[in-house]
């Protein structure tokens, strides 16, 4: 199994974890339930903050969308030359935006809200791992084209 395929599988697995994490947080938001944090954070403070939404859309719902788009792009990357060539760059772009936004939200949790949600940390780590793997994919694709 080649390195690109291993990275695609890694991105898919991490995206699935991020999707499930975001799905759980969205379910909590829509059912008005409290997260099970087991003393490892202050999920409710984060969830009830004004930073938990953009234009009335919960951040977790945006996470669901991002992870599903990444999974969809991984699938499309197997369907023809155009997708094979451009999906690594698309995934890089999505994960770059995700990482930058995760850094911002982590700063908000630490410096403004004074509360950390472990589920938010899971999503931030997932997006960071996808970002790193997407850079690796771009690098190995550039090397193989040389």
N, CA, C and O of each residue as an XYZ file, in Angstrom:
584
protein
N       0.853     -1.176      0.000
C       0.000      0.000      0.000
C       0.900      1.240      0.000
O       1.803      1.365      0.828
N       0.637      2.162     -0.948
C       1.452      3.355     -1.078
C       1.166      4.377      0.022
O       0.150      4.305      0.714
N       2.077      5.315      0.162
C       1.948      6.346      1.188
C       0.704      7.204      0.975
O       0.020      7.540      1.942
N       0.396      7.568     -0.278
C      -0.790      8.385     -0.539
C      -2.053      7.675     -0.070
O      -2.936      8.293      0.524
N      -2.136      6.383     -0.338
C      -3.323      5.631      0.080
C      -3.412      5.576      1.611
O      -4.500      5.710      2.170
N      -2.287      5.383      2.283
C      -2.284      5.374      3.752
C      -2.735      6.728      4.299
O      -3.489      6.789      5.270
N      -2.272      7.808      3.674
C      -2.681      9.148      4.114
C      -4.163      9.377      3.861
O      -4.843      9.979      4.691
N      -4.676      8.907      2.724
C      -6.112      9.043      2.442
C      -6.933      8.283      3.473
O      -7.954      8.781      3.948
N      -6.495      7.089      3.818
C      -7.204      6.302      4.835
C      -7.132      7.015      6.183
O      -8.127      7.091      6.905
N      -5.954      7.536      6.519
C      -5.807      8.280      7.769
C      -6.722      9.494      7.827
O      -7.367      9.745      8.845
N      -6.778     10.249      6.730
C      -7.656     11.417      6.675
C      -9.109     10.985      6.806
O      -9.896     11.647      7.482
N      -9.468      9.881      6.164
C     -10.849      9.398      6.242
C     -11.216      8.997      7.668
O     -12.296      9.339      8.149
N     -10.332      8.279      8.340
C     -10.607      7.837      9.719
C     -10.726      9.040     10.656
O     -11.650      9.110     11.466
N      -9.798      9.977     10.544
C      -9.826     11.164     11.399
C     -11.063     12.017     11.079
O     -11.680     12.574     11.987
N     -11.425     12.120      9.802
C     -12.630     12.867      9.422
C     -13.883     12.218     10.006
O     -14.809     12.908     10.433
N     -13.904     10.907     10.020
C     -15.052     10.204     10.610
C     -15.134     10.480     12.113
O     -16.224     10.691     12.645
N     -14.004     10.481     12.790
C     -13.982     10.808     14.221
C     -14.467     12.246     14.430
O     -15.288     12.501     15.310
N     -13.964     13.179     13.629
C     -14.398     14.571     13.729
C     -15.875     14.724     13.431
O     -16.571     15.494     14.093
N     -16.357     13.995     12.437
C     -17.784     14.020     12.094
C     -18.630     13.540     13.268
O     -19.619     14.184     13.619
N     -18.255     12.425     13.876
C     -19.018     11.883     15.006
C     -18.984     12.827     16.199
O     -19.992     12.996     16.885
N     -17.842     13.439     16.449
C     -17.699     14.426     17.518
C     -18.637     15.606     17.258
O     -19.370     16.023     18.155
N     -18.617     16.142     16.046
C     -19.479     17.274     15.693
C     -20.950     16.878     15.716
O     -21.809     17.673     16.099
N     -21.233     15.656     15.308
C     -22.614     15.167     15.341
C     -23.130     15.116     16.776
O     -24.260     15.521     17.049
N     -22.304     14.619     17.687
C     -22.681     14.569     19.108
C     -22.935     15.977     19.643
O     -23.937     16.213     20.318
N     -22.038     16.903     19.348
C     -22.209     18.277     19.823
C     -23.450     18.930     19.217
O     -24.138     19.696     19.891
N     -23.737     18.637     17.967
C     -24.953     19.169     17.332
C     -26.197     18.589     17.977
O     -27.168     19.301     18.229
N     -26.162     17.304     18.239
C     -27.305     16.650     18.900
C     -27.555     17.302     20.260
O     -28.702     17.567     20.620
N     -26.495     17.558     21.007
C     -26.643     18.231     22.299
C     -27.280     19.604     22.122
O     -28.159     19.995     22.890
N     -26.832     20.328     21.111
C     -27.344     21.674     20.861
C     -28.839     21.645     20.547
O     -29.603     22.448     21.081
N     -29.246     20.737     19.698
C     -30.640     20.714     19.253
C     -31.590     20.068     20.256
O     -32.792     20.333     20.233
N     -31.058     19.221     21.137
C     -31.909     18.592     22.149
C     -31.819     19.302     23.497
O     -32.494     18.934     24.458
N     -30.962     20.339     23.546
C     -30.770     21.124     24.779
C     -30.330     20.256     25.956
O     -30.791     20.434     27.084
N     -29.446     19.331     25.677
C     -28.880     18.470     26.715
C     -27.475     18.928     27.049
O     -26.848     19.668     26.291
N     -26.995     18.482     28.184
C     -25.627     18.809     28.585
C     -24.683     17.691     28.168
O     -25.033     16.512     28.203
N     -23.499     18.082     27.779
C     -22.484     17.113     27.361
C     -21.971     16.337     28.559
O     -21.925     16.842     29.681
N     -21.593     15.112     28.297
C     -20.958     14.289     29.325
C     -19.471     14.606     29.304
O     -18.730     14.114     28.454
N     -19.043     15.440     30.255
C     -17.630     15.842     30.307
C     -16.859     15.118     31.403
O     -15.629     15.173     31.418
N     -17.531     14.457     32.301
C     -16.901     13.669     33.368
C     -15.824     14.455     34.109
O     -14.771     13.917     34.452
N     -16.099     15.723     34.348
C     -15.166     16.538     35.103
C     -13.928     16.955     34.331
O     -12.998     17.517     34.910
N     -13.903     16.686     33.012
C     -12.702     17.001     32.240
C     -12.781     18.352     31.536
O     -11.885     18.702     30.767
N     -13.827     19.100     31.786
C     -13.953     20.401     31.134
C     -15.245     21.071     31.512
O     -15.997     20.590     32.359
N     -15.487     22.182     30.874
C     -16.689     22.957     31.142
C     -17.456     23.138     29.838
O     -17.508     24.231     29.274
N     -18.042     22.059     29.382
C     -18.710     22.038     28.085
C     -19.881     23.024     28.019
O     -20.065     23.697     27.005
N     -20.661     23.112     29.077
C     -21.848     23.969     29.052
C     -21.492     25.441     28.918
O     -22.165     26.182     28.201
N     -20.447     25.865     29.597
C     -20.034     27.264     29.479
C     -19.664     27.582     28.040
O     -20.033     28.633     27.515
N     -18.941     26.683     27.408
C     -18.543     26.881     26.013
C     -19.772     26.832     25.113
O     -19.938     27.686     24.243
N     -20.628     25.847     25.314
C     -21.815     25.685     24.468
C     -22.787     26.859     24.593
O     -23.484     27.193     23.634
N     -22.834     27.477     25.756
C     -23.763     28.589     25.972
C     -23.149     29.948     25.646
O     -23.816     30.974     25.785
N     -21.913     29.969     25.223
C     -21.261     31.245     24.928
C     -21.730     31.773     23.572
O     -22.188     31.005     22.727
N     -21.614     33.074     23.373
C     -21.997     33.640     22.071
C     -21.082     33.188     20.927
O     -21.408     33.383     19.756
N     -19.946     32.586     21.266
C     -19.000     32.126     20.250
C     -19.339     30.735     19.714
O     -18.645     30.225     18.834
N     -20.391     30.125     20.233
C     -20.740     28.767     19.816
C     -21.558     28.737     18.529
O     -21.917     27.664     18.046
N     -21.854     29.913     17.972
C     -22.634     29.998     16.742
C     -22.050     31.070     15.820
O     -21.382     32.005     16.261
N     -22.322     30.904     14.542
C     -22.044     31.939     13.545
C     -23.350     32.164     12.798
O     -23.878     31.249     12.167
N     -23.860     33.369     12.870
C     -25.113     33.732     12.201
C     -26.236     32.760     12.569
O     -27.055     32.393     11.726
N     -26.262     32.353     13.831
C     -27.308     31.458     14.308
C     -27.076     29.985     14.009
O     -27.891     29.144     14.389
N     -25.984     29.661     13.337
C     -25.670     28.261     13.010
C     -24.640     27.760     14.008
O     -23.560     28.338     14.127
N     -24.965     26.677     14.736
C     -23.988     26.145     15.691
C     -22.685     25.736     14.994
O     -22.697     25.165     13.904
N     -21.574     26.041     15.647
C     -20.251     25.691     15.111
C     -20.166     24.191     14.826
O     -19.538     23.776     13.852
N     -20.794     23.386     15.672
C     -20.743     21.931     15.480
C     -21.380     21.518     14.157
O     -20.916     20.573     13.519
N     -22.431     22.210     13.737
C     -23.069     21.909     12.453
C     -22.111     22.241     11.305
O     -22.041     21.515     10.314
N     -21.378     23.342     11.452
C     -20.366     23.675     10.449
C     -19.279     22.599     10.415
O     -18.757     22.268      9.350
N     -18.943     22.056     11.591
C     -17.972     20.954     11.657
C     -18.470     19.733     10.911
O     -17.717     19.102     10.169
N     -19.749     19.396     11.108
C     -20.328     18.266     10.368
C     -20.132     18.477      8.873
O     -19.699     17.577      8.154
N     -20.459     19.682      8.422
C     -20.316     19.985      6.999
C     -18.885     19.861      6.519
O     -18.639     19.280      5.462
N     -17.937     20.394      7.274
C     -16.530     20.342      6.867
C     -16.040     18.893      6.769
O     -15.395     18.513      5.791
N     -16.350     18.097      7.786
C     -15.879     16.709      7.760
C     -16.548     15.906      6.644
O     -15.911     15.052      6.028
N     -17.831     16.177      6.380
C     -18.509     15.478      5.284
C     -17.946     15.888      3.930
O     -17.808     15.046      3.042
N     -17.620     17.160      3.757
C     -17.015     17.607      2.498
C     -15.655     16.932      2.303
O     -15.332     16.498      1.197
N     -14.866     16.841      3.360
C     -13.567     16.174      3.246
C     -13.761     14.706      2.864
O     -13.063     14.200      1.985
N     -14.693     14.027      3.511
C     -14.964     12.627      3.160
C     -15.446     12.507      1.720
O     -15.041     11.596      0.998
N     -16.309     13.425      1.304
C     -16.792     13.419     -0.079
C     -15.667     13.636     -1.079
O     -15.623     12.987     -2.125
N     -14.757     14.549     -0.756
C     -13.620     14.801     -1.640
C     -12.696     13.589     -1.726
O     -12.157     13.286     -2.790
N     -12.518     12.902     -0.605
C     -11.707     11.676     -0.637
C     -12.328     10.647     -1.579
O     -11.617      9.959     -2.311
N     -13.641     10.548     -1.558
C     -14.347      9.633     -2.460
C     -14.170     10.086     -3.914
O     -13.831      9.289     -4.789
N     -14.407     11.394     -4.154
C     -14.291     11.909     -5.517
C     -12.867     11.791     -6.055
O     -12.664     11.677     -7.263
N     -11.884     11.819     -5.158
C     -10.491     11.690     -5.567
C     -10.185     10.385     -6.276
O      -9.132     10.233     -6.895
N     -11.105      9.453     -6.182
C     -10.941      8.159     -6.857
C     -11.672      8.131     -8.204
O     -11.646      7.124     -8.913
N     -12.328      9.254     -8.551
C     -13.215      9.280     -9.722
C     -12.715     10.206    -10.821
O     -13.319     11.247    -11.079
N     -11.667      9.853    -11.438
C     -11.216     10.615    -12.592
C     -10.007     11.484    -12.305
O      -9.687     11.789    -11.156
N      -9.350     11.869    -13.376
C      -8.085     12.595    -13.292
C      -8.244     13.968    -12.643
O      -7.411     14.358    -11.824
N      -9.295     14.706    -12.992
C      -9.500     16.042    -12.411
C      -9.562     15.953    -10.891
O      -8.859     16.684    -10.194
N     -10.394     15.066    -10.381
C     -10.560     14.942     -8.927
C      -9.293     14.418     -8.272
O      -8.918     14.867     -7.189
N      -8.636     13.475     -8.922
C      -7.392     12.915     -8.382
C      -6.333     14.013     -8.240
O      -5.553     14.011     -7.288
N      -6.314     14.944     -9.189
C      -5.315     16.002     -9.169
C      -5.641     17.100     -8.157
O      -4.747     17.600     -7.474
N      -6.924     17.476     -8.059
C      -7.261     18.669     -7.273
C      -7.802     18.428     -5.864
O      -7.793     19.351     -5.049
N      -8.270     17.222     -5.552
C      -8.801     17.016     -4.196
C      -7.752     17.162     -3.099
O      -8.097     17.648     -2.022
N      -6.494     16.773     -3.301
C      -5.530     17.019     -2.211
C      -5.421     18.498     -1.856
O      -5.317     18.848     -0.681
N      -5.445     19.361     -2.860
C      -5.371     20.801     -2.612
C      -6.659     21.319     -1.953
O      -6.610     22.185     -1.080
N      -7.791     20.792     -2.373
C      -9.064     21.192     -1.763
C      -9.116     20.794     -0.283
O      -9.548     21.579      0.561
N      -8.682     19.596      0.014
C      -8.665     19.131      1.408
C      -7.688     19.972      2.224
O      -7.971     20.321      3.370
N      -6.540     20.295      1.635
C      -5.590     21.178      2.301
C      -6.258     22.515      2.637
O      -6.136     23.000      3.762
N      -6.954     23.107      1.683
C      -7.608     24.400      1.903
C      -8.659     24.348      2.993
O      -8.708     25.227      3.853
N      -9.498     23.331      2.965
C     -10.542     23.188      3.988
C      -9.912     22.993      5.359
O     -10.336     23.612      6.335
N      -8.907     22.138      5.435
C      -8.286     21.878      6.733
C      -7.492     23.086      7.220
O      -7.410     23.310      8.428
N      -6.909     23.863      6.322
C      -6.209     25.087      6.720
C      -7.185     26.072      7.371
O      -6.898     26.622      8.434
N      -8.320     26.289      6.740
C      -9.351     27.160      7.330
C      -9.808     26.590      8.663
O      -9.975     27.330      9.633
N     -10.013     25.272      8.715
C     -10.439     24.626      9.960
C      -9.434     24.793     11.085
O      -9.819     25.037     12.229
N      -8.157     24.664     10.775
C      -7.104     24.815     11.786
C      -7.033     26.265     12.272
O      -6.928     26.518     13.472
N      -7.090     27.197     11.350
C      -7.043     28.611     11.745
C      -8.241     28.945     12.635
O      -8.089     29.620     13.653
N      -9.413     28.481     12.259
C     -10.598     28.760     13.067
C     -10.530     28.039     14.417
O     -10.971     28.578     15.432
N      -9.984     26.835     14.427
C      -9.817     26.101     15.694
C      -8.856     26.822     16.630
O      -9.072     26.856     17.842
N      -7.798     27.397     16.073
C      -6.863     28.180     16.898
C      -7.596     29.366     17.516
O      -7.439     29.652     18.703
N      -8.391     30.049     16.711
C      -9.173     31.182     17.207
C     -10.125     30.736     18.325
O     -10.194     31.372     19.377
N     -10.851     29.649     18.094
C     -11.808     29.177     19.108
C     -11.101     28.713     20.380
O     -11.609     28.926     21.481
N      -9.947     28.087     20.242
C      -9.191     27.663     21.415
C      -8.733     28.883     22.212
O      -8.788     28.887     23.442
N      -8.284     29.912     21.505
C      -7.924     31.165     22.177
C      -9.140     31.728     22.930
O      -9.012     32.159     24.076
N     -10.300     31.724     22.300
C     -11.529     32.234     22.937
C     -11.833     31.418     24.196
O     -12.168     31.983     25.238
N     -11.719     30.109     24.101
C     -11.977     29.260     25.273
C     -11.041     29.613     26.429
O     -11.475     29.736     27.574
N      -9.771     29.771     26.120
C      -8.763     29.994     27.165
C      -8.791     31.428     27.691
O      -8.768     31.640     28.903
N      -8.840     32.406     26.799
C      -8.630     33.799     27.197
C      -9.907     34.602     27.436
O      -9.871     35.632     28.109
N     -11.022     34.148     26.897
C     -12.257     34.936     27.010
C     -13.296     34.222     27.866
O     -13.834     34.795     28.814
N     -13.572     32.971     27.526
C     -14.619     32.213     28.230
C     -14.086     31.590     29.523
O     -14.843     31.377     30.470
N     -12.793     31.301     29.560
C     -12.157     30.620     30.697
C     -12.771     29.239     30.940
O     -13.009     28.839     32.080
N     -13.018     28.530     29.849
C     -13.577     27.182     29.936
C     -13.107     26.397     28.713
O     -13.001     26.938     27.612
N     -12.830     25.125     28.927
C     -12.386     24.245     27.843
C     -13.401     23.126     27.678
O     -13.814     22.489     28.647
N     -13.795     22.901     26.424
C     -14.681     21.779     26.094
C     -13.816     20.686     25.467
O     -13.226     20.909     24.410
N     -13.728     19.513     26.092
C     -12.884     18.455     25.535
C     -13.325     18.005     24.141
O     -12.496     17.563     23.345
N     -14.614     18.112     23.841
C     -15.097     17.726     22.512
C     -14.621     18.721     21.456
O     -14.344     18.344     20.317
N     -14.527     19.987     21.841
C     -13.980     21.007     20.944
C     -12.494     20.744     20.704
O     -11.997     20.934     19.594
N     -11.802     20.315     21.729
C     -10.380     19.982     21.603
C     -10.203     18.791     20.663
O      -9.278     18.775     19.851
N     -11.079     17.803     20.768
C     -11.016     16.642     19.866
C     -11.156     17.099     18.421
O     -10.400     16.664     17.552
N     -12.121     17.975     18.164
C     -12.321     18.462     16.801
C     -11.113     19.262     16.315
O     -10.698     19.123     15.164
N     -10.556     20.089     17.176
C      -9.373     20.886     16.795
C      -8.194     19.972     16.465
O      -7.481     20.206     15.489
N      -7.991     18.944     17.266
C      -6.901     17.997     17.009
C      -7.160     17.223     15.719
O      -6.242     16.997     14.931
N      -8.413     16.818     15.506
C      -8.761     16.101     14.277
C      -8.451     16.956     13.052
O      -7.860     16.474     12.086
N      -8.850     18.222     13.093
C      -8.608     19.101     11.947
C      -7.107     19.331     11.753
O      -6.633     19.391     10.618
N      -6.366     19.457     12.841
C      -4.915     19.626     12.742
C      -4.268     18.392     12.106
O      -3.394     18.526     11.249
N      -4.685     17.210     12.514
C      -4.132     15.984     11.925
C      -4.460     15.877     10.439
O      -3.618     15.471      9.638
N      -5.684     16.241     10.078
C      -6.066     16.236      8.660
C      -5.196     17.225      7.891
O      -4.741     16.932      6.785
N      -4.969     18.391      8.476
C      -4.127     19.415      7.848
C      -2.712     18.880      7.616
O      -2.168     19.021      6.521
N      -2.124     18.276      8.630
C      -0.761     17.741      8.511
C      -0.709     16.640      7.446
O       0.212     16.601      6.629
N      -1.694     15.756      7.461
C      -1.712     14.677      6.462
C      -1.950     15.228      5.053
O      -1.433     14.688      4.075
N      -2.734     16.304      4.956
C      -2.962     16.899      3.631
C      -1.682     17.530      3.096
O      -1.421     17.471      1.894
N      -0.885     18.128      3.967
C       0.419     18.673      3.550
C       1.316     17.531      3.071
O       2.004     17.658      2.059
N       1.304     16.433      3.794
C       2.111     15.273      3.392
C       1.666     14.767      2.022
O       2.502     14.407      1.193
N       0.350     14.737      1.780
C      -0.150     14.284      0.473
C       0.316     15.212     -0.631
O       0.742     14.755     -1.692
N       0.238     16.512     -0.390
C       0.684     17.466     -1.416
C       2.173     17.306     -1.683
O       2.617     17.385     -2.828
N       2.930     17.085     -0.637
C       4.379     16.936     -0.760
C       4.741     15.686     -1.549
O       5.567     15.747     -2.459
N       4.134     14.558     -1.213
C       4.497     13.321     -1.926
C       3.998     13.366     -3.367
O       4.626     12.798     -4.261
N       2.859     14.046     -3.599
C       2.375     14.167     -4.990
C       3.303     15.045     -5.804
O       3.537     14.768     -6.981
N       3.846     16.117     -5.193
C       4.808     16.974     -5.889
C       6.090     16.221     -6.206
O       6.650     16.365     -7.292
N       6.554     15.414     -5.251
C       7.783     14.641     -5.442
C       7.594     13.603     -6.540
O       8.484     13.401     -7.366
N       6.424     12.935     -6.551
C       6.195     11.894     -7.547
C       6.029     12.461     -8.951
O       6.243     11.753     -9.935
N       5.645     13.751     -9.053
C       5.505     14.380    -10.364
C       6.842     14.889    -10.898
O       6.968     15.156    -12.093
N       7.837     15.025    -10.029
C       9.148     15.550    -10.461
C       9.946     14.545    -11.243
O      11.062     14.840    -11.670
